[in-house]
Amino acid sequence: MAKAIDSFMAMDFEKSQYFIQHYKDIINSNTECLKAEMLVGKNCLKNSTDGIKKIVNQEVFPNLYKLMQVALTIPVSSATCERSFSFMRRLKNWMRTSMVQQRFTNLSVINIERDLANKIVPEEILNTFAKIDRRLCLTL
């Protein structure tokens, strides 16, 4: 399916048949109209520096627009979920006995939002904590 979606995004009608046939009935798309729209869209993309978003609009390319929405949504939704569940399963097996639910939740969020987590600079966090007064409240 992923290769068919990549072919569809490249406007290759023949190689994207699996994707087109899979969603044809759901979006009520005419295959011949879609083939013509893909051909025109591919030619427009070659001749234009504008992005695909500006060229493929709902009024001009209705069938292509519907399938483009599906193609842009599927990889994100399915891959992200698969990675998240796979990570949670590995994490739970690895730390099953020593982890409370709150820690498991926090580690899962860090993994799911790894793009943001990768941007964190540990030295900045260490410097921030180093500047804070360390007054321990000891009561007798």
Backbone torsions as a table, in degrees:
resi	resn	phi	psi	omega
1	MET	NA	-40.7	-177.8
2	ALA	-62.7	-40.5	178.7
3	LYS	-66.9	-37.4	178.3
4	ALA	-66.0	-37.6	177.8
5	ILE	-68.0	-41.1	176.4
6	ASP	-60.8	-41.4	177.8
7	SER	-65.2	-38.1	178.2
8	PHE	-64.2	-42.4	179.5
9	MET	-66.4	-26.1	175.6
10	ALA	-86.5	4.4	178.9
11	MET	62.7	34.9	176.1
12	ASP	-97.9	102.2	-173.6
13	PHE	-63.9	-45.0	-174.7
14	GLU	-65.0	-44.1	-177.3
15	LYS	-77.6	-13.7	-179.2
16	SER	-101.7	17.0	-178.0
17	GLN	-60.1	-38.4	-179.4
18	TYR	-59.7	-46.8	179.1
19	PHE	-65.4	-44.7	-178.1
20	ILE	-64.2	-46.2	-179.0
21	GLN	-66.8	-33.4	-178.9
22	HIS	-64.9	-38.1	-175.9
23	TYR	-108.0	5.8	-176.3
24	LYS	-59.7	-46.4	-176.9
25	ASP	-72.2	-32.8	-177.6
26	ILE	-67.1	-41.7	-176.3
27	ILE	-101.2	8.6	178.3
28	ASN	51.5	56.5	-176.3
29	SER	-103.7	136.1	174.8
30	ASN	-86.6	123.3	-174.2
31	THR	-63.6	-40.8	-179.7
32	GLU	-67.5	-40.3	177.1
33	CYS	-64.6	-40.6	179.3
34	LEU	-64.0	-40.6	178.8
35	LYS	-61.3	-43.4	178.5
36	ALA	-65.5	-42.0	179.2
37	GLU	-63.6	-39.1	179.0
38	MET	-66.2	-38.6	178.7
39	LEU	-64.1	-46.3	178.9
40	VAL	-65.8	-43.2	179.0
41	GLY	-61.4	-40.3	179.3
42	LYS	-64.4	-41.8	178.1
43	ASN	-66.9	-38.1	177.8
44	CYS	-64.9	-38.8	179.6
45	LEU	-66.6	-34.8	178.5
46	LYS	-67.4	-36.6	-174.3
47	ASN	-91.1	-3.0	-174.1
48	SER	-126.6	148.8	175.2
49	THR	-94.5	-6.1	176.9
50	ASP	-68.6	157.4	179.6
51	GLY	-75.8	169.5	-179.7
52	ILE	-63.3	-28.7	-179.1
53	LYS	-65.1	-36.4	-179.4
54	LYS	-77.6	-29.3	-176.0
55	ILE	-83.6	-46.9	-176.8
56	VAL	-87.9	97.3	175.5
57	ASN	-115.0	165.4	-170.7
58	GLN	-68.1	-32.7	-177.1
59	GLU	-73.3	-39.5	-175.6
60	VAL	-84.2	-42.5	-176.8
61	PHE	-123.9	73.8	-174.7
62	PRO	-63.6	-44.4	-179.0
63	ASN	-68.8	-44.8	179.9
64	LEU	-64.6	-37.7	179.4
65	TYR	-62.4	-45.2	-179.6
66	LYS	-62.5	-47.7	-179.5
67	LEU	-68.5	-31.0	177.6
68	MET	-64.8	-39.1	176.8
69	GLN	-62.1	-43.6	179.0
70	VAL	-65.1	-44.9	-177.4
71	ALA	-63.6	-35.8	-179.4
72	LEU	-77.9	-20.6	-177.6
73	THR	-90.6	-40.3	-172.3
74	ILE	-59.4	-52.8	-175.9
75	PRO	-59.7	-39.1	-178.9
76	VAL	-65.9	-49.9	-174.1
77	SER	-67.5	-45.2	-175.8
78	SER	-75.8	-40.7	-177.9
79	ALA	-68.2	-41.3	-179.4
80	THR	-63.6	-44.7	179.3
81	CYS	-63.7	-44.1	-179.5
82	GLU	-60.2	-45.2	-179.8
83	ARG	-64.0	-42.1	-177.5
84	SER	-64.4	-47.0	-179.8
85	PHE	-67.1	-37.3	178.1
86	SER	-63.6	-43.6	178.6
87	PHE	-63.4	-45.2	-178.7
88	MET	-61.5	-38.5	179.1
89	ARG	-64.8	-44.1	178.7
90	ARG	-64.9	-43.2	-179.0
91	LEU	-64.6	-42.3	-178.8
92	LYS	-66.1	-40.2	177.5
93	ASN	-66.0	-37.4	-175.8
94	TRP	-71.8	-39.7	-174.5
95	MET	-121.5	31.3	-172.5
96	ARG	-55.3	-42.3	-172.7
97	THR	-87.2	-22.1	-171.7
98	SER	-108.3	11.8	-173.6
99	MET	-120.8	134.5	173.4
100	VAL	-89.4	167.1	-175.1
101	GLN	-61.4	-39.6	-178.0
102	GLN	-62.8	-42.1	178.6
103	ARG	-66.4	-42.0	177.5
104	PHE	-59.3	-43.9	179.1
105	THR	-62.7	-45.2	-179.3
106	ASN	-63.4	-43.7	178.3
107	LEU	-65.5	-35.3	177.9
108	SER	-66.1	-42.7	178.8
109	VAL	-63.6	-41.6	178.4
110	ILE	-61.4	-41.2	179.1
111	ASN	-68.6	-43.2	-178.5
112	ILE	-64.7	-39.7	179.5
113	GLU	-98.4	43.6	-174.4
114	ARG	-65.2	-23.9	177.1
115	ASP	-62.2	-42.8	177.1
116	LEU	-71.4	-39.2	-178.5
117	ALA	-65.2	-33.2	179.3
118	ASN	-69.5	-21.4	179.9
119	LYS	-82.7	-9.9	-179.2
120	ILE	-72.0	132.4	177.8
121	VAL	-102.1	111.9	-176.1
122	PRO	-59.2	-33.8	-179.0
123	GLU	-62.2	-37.2	178.8
124	GLU	-64.9	-40.8	178.8
125	ILE	-66.1	-43.7	178.5
126	LEU	-61.9	-42.0	179.0
127	ASN	-64.1	-38.6	178.6
128	THR	-62.8	-46.6	179.5
129	PHE	-70.3	-29.9	179.1
130	ALA	-68.6	-29.8	-179.3
131	LYS	-78.7	-17.8	-178.5
132	ILE	-76.0	136.6	176.1
133	ASP	-63.6	135.2	179.1
134	ARG	-104.5	85.6	177.2
135	ARG	-104.6	110.1	178.7
136	LEU	-87.4	132.0	179.5
137	CYS	-92.5	102.3	-179.7
138	LEU	-103.9	123.2	178.0
139	THR	-113.3	142.5	180.0
140	LEU	-104.8	NA	NA
